[in-house]
Amino acid sequence: MNRKNQGNRSVKSFLLLFAGLVLLAGAVAVGITYERNMTLYSVHFEGAVLTPVEVLQEVFPADPGVRIDSLDMELLAQPLRALPHVKEVRFRLDSRGRLHVDVHERQPVGVLADRTPAMLVDAEGVAIPMVYGLPVDLPLIYGVPLPETRESEGRGGSESLGGSENLGGSENLGGSESLGGNSIPGDNGNDGESITPFSQVRDLLLAASSRSLMEKSLSEITWSEEQGVVAMSSERSLLLIFGRGDMDTKWRHWEEFAVQVLPREESASYRSVDFRFRDQIVARTTGGADL
């Protein structure tokens, strides 16, 4: 009797397993058929700030009503990536046939103020058009050439920045001289990449943007062959000399100096602050004295 009961239970288990597999296969088949017959209901663009949604919609090559399985996502992405402010796009399709397009835009770090017209530039050195009507609170960059490989990628008629020798009409910043896209002699990054004037400026701006306390403390920035990265402070128009390399540490020194020293009464005579020396900050007064 026990053997008969065990046999019945085995048969029931087998039948239940078989029925489950049949249901699963049927569900998969229904799902595949549903997906193949699904049509695109709507397209939603998300994450764009610099690029108007109307522009994204205009270049997007798929309209609602087309079958989902006929869409080539790579072909859909190409005209979006060709827009000047778009760096990458990602697609997400929900069960209702709505296609969500996540737009990742280039994040500007400064304004190339000596171009006509002025352009934004991102951390990779790609020049992108200004968005008129959208407030831009970024440092003005003068006389800093973009990497040669990026000059051809910048859209909107980018061209080499040449020979600006001051910060927008401010005092001369050490006779800055454009170095083209050439690397700085003898300098290489930790990953073997050549250090260029733009990479030095970019590193300083990225160090600034990572700290909200002093992020807006630079108004203008340039490159000097003799002094390296040179900037003008937003308040009091102090000349800030950062030199070459280790911009994160030098930016911390500027933060400490601004918080601890500038509030003092005697700091009113300061004309420039030099951060090029290890463990030492040199402040020069209007009379030329080093402090």
C-alpha positions as CSV (number, residue, x, y, z in Angstrom):
1,M,0.0,0.0,0.0
2,N,2.8,2.4,0.9
3,R,4.5,1.7,-2.4
4,K,1.2,2.4,-4.3
5,N,0.8,5.8,-2.4
6,Q,4.3,6.8,-3.2
7,G,3.8,6.0,-6.8
8,N,0.6,8.1,-6.9
9,R,2.4,11.0,-5.3
10,S,5.2,10.7,-7.9
11,V,2.7,10.8,-10.7
12,K,1.0,13.8,-9.3
13,S,4.3,15.7,-8.8
14,F,5.2,14.9,-12.4
15,L,1.9,16.1,-13.7
16,L,2.1,19.3,-11.7
17,L,5.6,19.9,-12.9
18,F,4.6,19.2,-16.5
19,A,1.6,21.6,-16.1
20,G,3.8,24.3,-14.7
21,L,6.2,24.0,-17.6
22,V,3.4,24.2,-20.1
23,L,2.0,27.3,-18.4
24,L,5.5,28.9,-18.3
25,A,6.1,28.1,-22.0
26,G,2.7,29.5,-22.9
27,A,3.4,32.7,-20.9
28,V,6.7,33.2,-22.7
29,A,5.1,32.6,-26.0
30,V,2.4,35.1,-25.2
31,G,5.0,37.6,-24.0
32,I,7.0,37.2,-27.2
33,T,4.0,37.6,-29.4
34,Y,2.9,40.7,-27.4
35,E,6.3,42.3,-27.7
36,R,6.5,41.6,-31.4
37,N,3.1,43.2,-31.9
38,M,3.6,46.1,-29.5
39,T,3.7,49.5,-31.1
40,L,5.4,52.6,-29.9
41,Y,2.8,54.6,-27.9
42,S,4.9,57.7,-27.0
43,V,8.4,59.0,-26.6
44,H,9.5,60.9,-23.4
45,F,12.8,62.8,-23.2
46,E,14.3,63.1,-19.7
47,G,17.4,64.8,-18.2
48,A,17.9,67.5,-20.9
49,V,18.6,71.0,-19.7
50,L,20.7,72.6,-22.4
51,T,18.8,71.0,-25.2
52,P,15.1,72.0,-25.7
53,V,12.7,69.0,-25.9
54,E,11.4,70.4,-29.2
55,V,14.9,70.0,-30.7
56,L,15.1,66.4,-29.5
57,Q,11.7,65.6,-30.9
58,E,12.6,67.1,-34.2
59,V,15.6,65.0,-34.9
60,F,14.3,61.7,-33.3
61,P,13.7,59.4,-36.3
62,A,10.8,57.3,-34.9
63,D,7.1,58.3,-34.5
64,P,4.4,56.8,-32.3
65,G,2.7,53.9,-34.0
66,V,5.7,52.0,-35.3
67,R,6.3,48.4,-34.2
68,I,8.7,48.1,-31.3
69,D,10.6,45.2,-32.9
70,S,11.3,47.3,-36.0
71,L,13.3,49.9,-34.0
72,D,17.1,49.9,-34.1
73,M,18.2,51.7,-30.9
74,E,21.6,52.5,-32.2
75,L,20.2,54.2,-35.3
76,L,17.7,56.1,-33.0
77,A,20.6,57.3,-30.8
78,Q,22.8,58.7,-33.6
79,P,20.9,61.9,-34.5
80,L,20.5,62.6,-30.8
81,R,24.3,62.2,-30.1
82,A,25.0,64.6,-33.1
83,L,23.3,67.4,-31.2
84,P,26.0,69.8,-29.8
85,H,25.1,69.5,-26.1
86,V,24.3,65.8,-26.0
87,K,27.0,63.4,-24.9
88,E,25.1,60.1,-24.6
89,V,21.5,58.7,-24.6
90,R,20.0,55.6,-23.0
91,F,16.6,54.0,-23.8
92,R,14.0,52.4,-21.5
93,L,10.8,50.8,-22.8
94,D,7.9,50.2,-20.4
95,S,5.1,47.7,-20.7
96,R,2.7,50.3,-22.1
97,G,4.9,51.0,-25.2
98,R,6.3,54.3,-23.8
99,L,9.9,54.9,-24.8
100,H,11.9,56.8,-22.2
101,V,15.0,58.5,-23.5
102,D,17.5,59.5,-20.8
103,V,19.6,62.3,-22.2
104,H,23.1,62.8,-20.7
105,E,24.4,66.2,-21.7
106,R,27.9,67.6,-21.7
107,Q,28.5,69.5,-18.4
108,P,30.2,72.9,-19.1
109,V,33.0,73.9,-16.8
110,G,33.7,77.4,-18.2
111,V,33.0,79.9,-20.9
112,L,35.4,80.4,-23.8
113,A,35.1,84.1,-23.7
114,D,37.6,85.1,-26.4
115,R,35.8,83.2,-29.1
116,T,33.3,84.9,-31.4
117,P,30.7,84.0,-30.4
118,A,31.5,82.9,-26.9
119,M,31.2,79.1,-26.3
120,L,30.9,76.8,-23.4
121,V,33.5,74.0,-22.9
122,D,33.2,70.8,-21.0
123,A,35.8,68.8,-19.0
124,E,36.9,66.9,-22.1
125,G,37.7,70.1,-23.9
126,V,34.7,70.0,-26.3
127,A,33.4,73.4,-27.2
128,I,29.6,73.7,-27.3
129,P,27.4,76.6,-28.2
130,M,26.0,78.9,-25.5
131,V,22.3,78.6,-24.7
132,Y,20.9,82.0,-24.9
133,G,18.3,82.8,-22.3
134,L,19.8,80.2,-19.9
135,P,21.8,81.9,-17.0
136,V,25.5,80.8,-17.0
137,D,27.5,81.3,-13.8
138,L,30.9,79.9,-14.9
139,P,34.4,81.4,-15.0
140,L,35.4,83.1,-18.2
141,I,38.4,81.4,-19.9
142,Y,40.9,83.4,-22.0
143,G,43.9,82.3,-24.0
144,V,43.6,78.6,-23.2
145,P,43.8,76.4,-26.3
146,L,41.7,73.2,-26.5
147,P,43.3,69.9,-27.1
148,E,43.9,69.4,-30.8
149,T,41.9,66.3,-30.9
150,R,38.9,68.2,-29.5
151,E,39.1,71.2,-31.8
152,S,37.6,69.2,-34.6
153,E,34.9,67.8,-32.4
154,G,33.6,71.1,-31.0
155,R,30.5,72.0,-32.9
156,G,29.4,75.5,-34.0
157,G,32.6,76.5,-35.8
158,S,35.1,76.0,-33.1
159,E,38.6,77.4,-33.7
160,S,41.9,77.6,-31.9
161,L,42.1,80.1,-29.1
162,G,45.0,82.3,-29.7
163,G,47.1,84.8,-27.9
164,S,44.8,86.5,-25.4
165,E,47.1,88.1,-22.9
166,N,44.7,89.3,-20.2
167,L,41.5,88.5,-18.5
168,G,38.9,90.4,-20.4
169,G,40.5,93.8,-20.1
170,S,41.9,93.3,-16.6
171,E,45.5,93.8,-15.7
172,N,48.1,91.8,-17.6
173,L,48.5,88.3,-16.1
174,G,52.2,87.7,-16.6
175,G,52.2,87.9,-20.4
176,S,50.3,84.7,-21.0
177,E,51.0,83.1,-24.3
178,S,49.0,80.5,-26.3
179,L,50.7,77.2,-26.6
180,G,48.4,75.8,-29.2
181,G,47.4,72.3,-28.3
182,N,50.9,71.2,-27.3
183,S,51.7,69.5,-24.1
184,I,53.7,71.1,-21.4
185,P,57.4,70.0,-21.8
186,G,58.3,67.3,-19.3
187,D,54.9,67.0,-17.8
188,N,52.7,63.9,-18.0
189,G,49.7,62.8,-16.0
190,N,49.5,59.8,-13.8
191,D,47.9,57.7,-16.5
192,G,50.5,58.7,-19.1
193,E,48.4,61.3,-20.7
194,S,50.2,64.5,-21.7
195,I,49.4,67.5,-19.5
196,T,48.2,70.5,-21.6
197,P,47.3,74.0,-20.6
198,F,43.6,73.1,-20.9
199,S,44.0,70.0,-18.7
200,Q,45.6,72.2,-16.0
201,V,42.7,74.7,-16.2
202,R,40.2,71.9,-16.2
203,D,41.7,70.3,-13.1
204,L,41.4,73.6,-11.2
205,L,37.8,74.1,-12.3
206,L,36.9,70.6,-11.4
207,A,38.5,71.0,-8.0
208,A,36.5,74.2,-7.5
209,S,33.2,72.6,-8.6
210,S,33.6,69.8,-6.1
211,R,33.4,72.2,-3.2
212,S,30.3,74.4,-2.9
213,L,31.9,76.8,-0.4
214,M,34.3,78.4,-2.9
215,E,32.9,77.2,-6.3
216,K,31.9,80.7,-7.5
217,S,35.1,82.4,-6.2
218,L,36.8,82.6,-9.7
219,S,35.6,85.1,-12.3
220,E,38.2,84.7,-15.0
221,I,41.0,82.2,-15.8
222,T,43.9,82.1,-18.3
223,W,47.2,80.3,-19.0
224,S,50.7,81.8,-18.7
225,E,53.7,80.0,-20.0
226,E,55.7,81.4,-17.1
227,Q,53.2,81.2,-14.3
228,G,50.9,78.4,-15.4
229,V,47.3,78.7,-14.5
230,V,46.4,82.3,-13.4
231,A,42.9,83.4,-12.3
232,M,41.1,86.4,-11.0
233,S,39.0,86.1,-7.9
234,S,35.3,87.1,-8.1
235,E,35.6,89.4,-5.1
236,R,38.3,92.0,-4.7
237,S,39.9,91.0,-8.1
238,L,42.8,89.3,-6.5
239,L,45.4,87.8,-9.0
240,L,45.6,84.0,-8.1
241,I,48.6,82.1,-9.4
242,F,48.2,78.4,-9.3
243,G,51.1,77.3,-11.5
244,R,51.1,73.7,-12.8
245,G,49.9,70.4,-11.2
246,D,48.2,69.3,-8.0
247,M,45.3,71.7,-8.5
248,D,43.2,70.0,-5.8
249,T,45.7,70.8,-3.1
250,K,46.3,74.3,-4.4
251,W,42.5,74.9,-4.4
252,R,42.3,73.8,-0.8
253,H,45.0,76.3,0.1
254,W,43.0,79.0,-1.7
255,E,39.9,78.1,0.4
256,E,41.9,78.2,3.6
257,F,43.5,81.5,2.7
258,A,40.1,83.1,1.7
259,V,38.5,82.0,5.0
260,Q,41.3,82.6,7.4
261,V,43.3,85.5,5.9
262,L,41.2,87.7,3.7
263,P,38.8,88.8,6.5
264,R,41.7,90.5,8.2
265,E,42.0,94.2,7.8
266,E,45.6,94.1,6.5
267,S,44.5,91.9,3.6
268,A,43.0,94.9,1.9
269,S,46.4,95.8,0.4
270,Y,46.9,92.4,-1.2
271,R,47.2,92.4,-5.0
272,S,48.1,88.8,-5.7
273,V,48.3,85.4,-4.0
274,D,50.8,82.8,-5.3
275,F,50.1,79.1,-4.6
276,R,53.0,77.6,-6.6
277,F,55.3,76.9,-3.6
278,R,55.0,73.8,-1.5
279,D,53.6,74.4,2.0
280,Q,53.8,78.2,1.5
281,I,51.5,80.8,0.2
282,V,53.0,84.1,-1.0
283,A,50.7,87.1,-0.9
284,R,52.0,90.3,-2.6
285,T,50.7,93.8,-1.7
286,T,50.1,96.7,-4.0
287,G,53.6,97.9,-3.1
288,G,55.1,94.7,-4.3
289,A,56.1,93.4,-0.9
290,D,55.9,89.6,-0.3
291,L,54.1,88.5,2.9
